[in-house]
Amino acid sequence: MSYGTSVTLDIPFPEAVDRVRTALAGQGFGVLTEIDVTATLRARLGEQMEDYIILGACNPPAAHQALGIDRSIGLLLPCNVVVRSTGGGTLVEALDPQVMVTLTGRPELKPVADEVGRRLAGALAALAS
């Protein structure tokens, strides 16, 4: 089962993070959370890994609509977008919002997931161009 989409950018990690934030904003998302996985693992476990950050993106109208359908959907919000360094550049991955529909078994969430998916795809497309 595929649960996300991705694009690889040929730019340095810090620039990619900035561009991802801009692309998300262009599609109506705000970043509510930011988890620096690299720094957390280094500080807590003394482990080293590539640059890896998780951005919690939220489109308020879509979140409001989804919460109106199922209050427990907050367990699956916000939409996670991962930015991480790879040997071939910087990889940007976005969770497929259809996972919400599959996991909950609530088909009435499909139109919300469709819209959020369209917007996330638009953000990734903007990054790739």
SERO-413116 format. One record per residue (C-alpha): x, y, z; residue number from 1; residue in three letters. Coordinates in Angstrom, 1 decimal, always signed. Example, Ala and Ser with C-alpha at 12.3 -4.5 7.8 and 13.67 -1.06 7.14 Angstrom:
<sites>
<site x="+12.3" y="-4.5" z="+7.8" pos="1" code="ALA"/>
<site x="+13.7" y="-1.1" z="+7.1" pos="2" code="SER"/>
</sites>
This chain:
<sites>
<site x="+0.0" y="+0.0" z="+0.0" pos="1" code="MET"/>
<site x="+1.4" y="+3.4" z="-1.0" pos="2" code="SER"/>
<site x="+0.6" y="+6.0" z="+1.6" pos="3" code="TYR"/>
<site x="+2.4" y="+9.0" z="+0.2" pos="4" code="GLY"/>
<site x="+3.8" y="+10.9" z="-2.7" pos="5" code="THR"/>
<site x="+7.2" y="+12.4" z="-3.2" pos="6" code="SER"/>
<site x="+9.5" y="+14.6" z="-5.2" pos="7" code="VAL"/>
<site x="+13.3" y="+14.8" z="-5.1" pos="8" code="THR"/>
<site x="+14.9" y="+18.3" z="-5.3" pos="9" code="LEU"/>
<site x="+18.5" y="+19.0" z="-6.4" pos="10" code="ASP"/>
<site x="+19.0" y="+21.7" z="-3.7" pos="11" code="ILE"/>
<site x="+20.5" y="+21.8" z="-0.2" pos="12" code="PRO"/>
<site x="+18.3" y="+20.7" z="+2.7" pos="13" code="PHE"/>
<site x="+17.8" y="+24.1" z="+4.3" pos="14" code="PRO"/>
<site x="+16.7" y="+25.7" z="+1.0" pos="15" code="GLU"/>
<site x="+14.4" y="+22.8" z="+0.4" pos="16" code="ALA"/>
<site x="+12.7" y="+23.3" z="+3.8" pos="17" code="VAL"/>
<site x="+12.1" y="+26.9" z="+3.0" pos="18" code="ASP"/>
<site x="+10.7" y="+26.1" z="-0.4" pos="19" code="ARG"/>
<site x="+8.4" y="+23.4" z="+1.0" pos="20" code="VAL"/>
<site x="+7.0" y="+26.0" z="+3.5" pos="21" code="ARG"/>
<site x="+6.4" y="+28.4" z="+0.7" pos="22" code="THR"/>
<site x="+4.8" y="+25.8" z="-1.6" pos="23" code="ALA"/>
<site x="+2.5" y="+24.6" z="+1.2" pos="24" code="LEU"/>
<site x="+1.5" y="+28.2" z="+2.0" pos="25" code="ALA"/>
<site x="+0.7" y="+28.7" z="-1.7" pos="26" code="GLY"/>
<site x="-1.8" y="+25.9" z="-1.5" pos="27" code="GLN"/>
<site x="-3.5" y="+27.2" z="+1.7" pos="28" code="GLY"/>
<site x="-1.5" y="+25.2" z="+4.3" pos="29" code="PHE"/>
<site x="+0.1" y="+26.5" z="+7.4" pos="30" code="GLY"/>
<site x="+2.8" y="+24.6" z="+9.3" pos="31" code="VAL"/>
<site x="+1.5" y="+23.9" z="+12.8" pos="32" code="LEU"/>
<site x="+4.3" y="+21.6" z="+14.0" pos="33" code="THR"/>
<site x="+7.9" y="+21.0" z="+13.1" pos="34" code="GLU"/>
<site x="+9.8" y="+18.0" z="+14.4" pos="35" code="ILE"/>
<site x="+13.6" y="+18.0" z="+13.8" pos="36" code="ASP"/>
<site x="+14.1" y="+14.3" z="+13.9" pos="37" code="VAL"/>
<site x="+17.9" y="+14.6" z="+13.4" pos="38" code="THR"/>
<site x="+18.3" y="+17.0" z="+16.4" pos="39" code="ALA"/>
<site x="+16.0" y="+15.0" z="+18.6" pos="40" code="THR"/>
<site x="+17.8" y="+11.7" z="+18.0" pos="41" code="LEU"/>
<site x="+21.1" y="+13.3" z="+18.5" pos="42" code="ARG"/>
<site x="+20.1" y="+15.0" z="+21.8" pos="43" code="ALA"/>
<site x="+18.1" y="+12.1" z="+23.2" pos="44" code="ARG"/>
<site x="+20.0" y="+9.0" z="+22.0" pos="45" code="LEU"/>
<site x="+23.4" y="+10.3" z="+20.8" pos="46" code="GLY"/>
<site x="+22.5" y="+8.9" z="+17.3" pos="47" code="GLU"/>
<site x="+23.5" y="+10.5" z="+14.0" pos="48" code="GLN"/>
<site x="+21.4" y="+10.5" z="+10.9" pos="49" code="MET"/>
<site x="+20.8" y="+12.6" z="+7.8" pos="50" code="GLU"/>
<site x="+18.9" y="+15.9" z="+7.9" pos="51" code="ASP"/>
<site x="+15.2" y="+14.9" z="+8.5" pos="52" code="TYR"/>
<site x="+12.3" y="+17.1" z="+9.5" pos="53" code="ILE"/>
<site x="+8.6" y="+16.5" z="+9.8" pos="54" code="ILE"/>
<site x="+6.3" y="+19.4" z="+9.1" pos="55" code="LEU"/>
<site x="+2.7" y="+19.2" z="+10.3" pos="56" code="GLY"/>
<site x="+0.7" y="+21.0" z="+7.6" pos="57" code="ALA"/>
<site x="-2.9" y="+22.2" z="+8.1" pos="58" code="CYS"/>
<site x="-5.4" y="+23.6" z="+5.7" pos="59" code="ASN"/>
<site x="-7.9" y="+25.1" z="+8.2" pos="60" code="PRO"/>
<site x="-11.1" y="+24.8" z="+6.0" pos="61" code="PRO"/>
<site x="-10.4" y="+21.2" z="+5.2" pos="62" code="ALA"/>
<site x="-9.5" y="+20.4" z="+8.8" pos="63" code="ALA"/>
<site x="-12.8" y="+22.0" z="+10.0" pos="64" code="HIS"/>
<site x="-14.8" y="+20.1" z="+7.4" pos="65" code="GLN"/>
<site x="-13.1" y="+16.7" z="+8.4" pos="66" code="ALA"/>
<site x="-13.6" y="+17.4" z="+12.1" pos="67" code="LEU"/>
<site x="-17.3" y="+18.1" z="+11.4" pos="68" code="GLY"/>
<site x="-17.6" y="+14.6" z="+9.9" pos="69" code="ILE"/>
<site x="-15.5" y="+12.8" z="+12.5" pos="70" code="ASP"/>
<site x="-14.2" y="+14.4" z="+15.6" pos="71" code="ARG"/>
<site x="-11.7" y="+11.6" z="+16.1" pos="72" code="SER"/>
<site x="-10.1" y="+12.5" z="+12.8" pos="73" code="ILE"/>
<site x="-7.8" y="+14.8" z="+14.8" pos="74" code="GLY"/>
<site x="-5.8" y="+11.7" z="+15.5" pos="75" code="LEU"/>
<site x="-4.7" y="+11.8" z="+11.8" pos="76" code="LEU"/>
<site x="-4.1" y="+15.5" z="+11.6" pos="77" code="LEU"/>
<site x="-2.2" y="+17.5" z="+10.6" pos="78" code="PRO"/>
<site x="-0.9" y="+16.3" z="+7.2" pos="79" code="CYS"/>
<site x="+2.7" y="+15.2" z="+7.7" pos="80" code="ASN"/>
<site x="+5.2" y="+16.4" z="+5.1" pos="81" code="VAL"/>
<site x="+8.8" y="+14.9" z="+5.5" pos="82" code="VAL"/>
<site x="+11.8" y="+16.7" z="+4.2" pos="83" code="VAL"/>
<site x="+15.0" y="+14.6" z="+4.3" pos="84" code="ARG"/>
<site x="+18.5" y="+14.5" z="+2.8" pos="85" code="SER"/>
<site x="+19.3" y="+11.6" z="+0.5" pos="86" code="THR"/>
<site x="+22.4" y="+10.7" z="-1.5" pos="87" code="GLY"/>
<site x="+20.6" y="+12.1" z="-4.6" pos="88" code="GLY"/>
<site x="+19.4" y="+15.4" z="-3.2" pos="89" code="GLY"/>
<site x="+16.6" y="+16.4" z="-0.8" pos="90" code="THR"/>
<site x="+13.4" y="+14.2" z="-0.7" pos="91" code="LEU"/>
<site x="+10.0" y="+15.7" z="+0.1" pos="92" code="VAL"/>
<site x="+7.3" y="+13.3" z="+1.0" pos="93" code="GLU"/>
<site x="+3.6" y="+14.0" z="+1.7" pos="94" code="ALA"/>
<site x="+1.1" y="+11.7" z="+3.3" pos="95" code="LEU"/>
<site x="-1.7" y="+10.7" z="+1.0" pos="96" code="ASP"/>
<site x="-4.9" y="+12.1" z="+2.6" pos="97" code="PRO"/>
<site x="-6.9" y="+9.1" z="+1.3" pos="98" code="GLN"/>
<site x="-5.3" y="+7.2" z="+4.2" pos="99" code="VAL"/>
<site x="-7.9" y="+9.0" z="+6.4" pos="100" code="MET"/>
<site x="-10.7" y="+7.4" z="+4.4" pos="101" code="VAL"/>
<site x="-9.1" y="+4.0" z="+4.4" pos="102" code="THR"/>
<site x="-8.3" y="+3.9" z="+8.1" pos="103" code="LEU"/>
<site x="-11.6" y="+5.3" z="+9.3" pos="104" code="THR"/>
<site x="-13.9" y="+3.6" z="+6.8" pos="105" code="GLY"/>
<site x="-15.8" y="+6.9" z="+6.5" pos="106" code="ARG"/>
<site x="-16.5" y="+7.4" z="+2.8" pos="107" code="PRO"/>
<site x="-17.9" y="+10.9" z="+3.5" pos="108" code="GLU"/>
<site x="-14.3" y="+12.0" z="+4.2" pos="109" code="LEU"/>
<site x="-13.4" y="+11.2" z="+0.6" pos="110" code="LYS"/>
<site x="-14.3" y="+14.7" z="-0.8" pos="111" code="PRO"/>
<site x="-12.1" y="+16.4" z="+1.9" pos="112" code="VAL"/>
<site x="-9.3" y="+13.9" z="+1.2" pos="113" code="ALA"/>
<site x="-9.6" y="+14.6" z="-2.5" pos="114" code="ASP"/>
<site x="-9.3" y="+18.3" z="-2.0" pos="115" code="GLU"/>
<site x="-6.4" y="+18.1" z="+0.4" pos="116" code="VAL"/>
<site x="-4.7" y="+15.6" z="-1.9" pos="117" code="GLY"/>
<site x="-5.1" y="+18.0" z="-4.9" pos="118" code="ARG"/>
<site x="-3.5" y="+20.8" z="-2.8" pos="119" code="ARG"/>
<site x="-0.6" y="+18.7" z="-1.6" pos="120" code="LEU"/>
<site x="+0.0" y="+17.5" z="-5.2" pos="121" code="ALA"/>
<site x="+0.0" y="+21.2" z="-6.2" pos="122" code="GLY"/>
<site x="+2.6" y="+22.0" z="-3.6" pos="123" code="ALA"/>
<site x="+4.8" y="+19.1" z="-4.7" pos="124" code="LEU"/>
<site x="+4.4" y="+20.1" z="-8.4" pos="125" code="ALA"/>
<site x="+5.4" y="+23.7" z="-7.5" pos="126" code="ALA"/>
<site x="+8.6" y="+22.3" z="-5.9" pos="127" code="LEU"/>
<site x="+9.4" y="+20.2" z="-8.9" pos="128" code="ALA"/>
<site x="+9.1" y="+23.2" z="-11.4" pos="129" code="SER"/>
</sites>
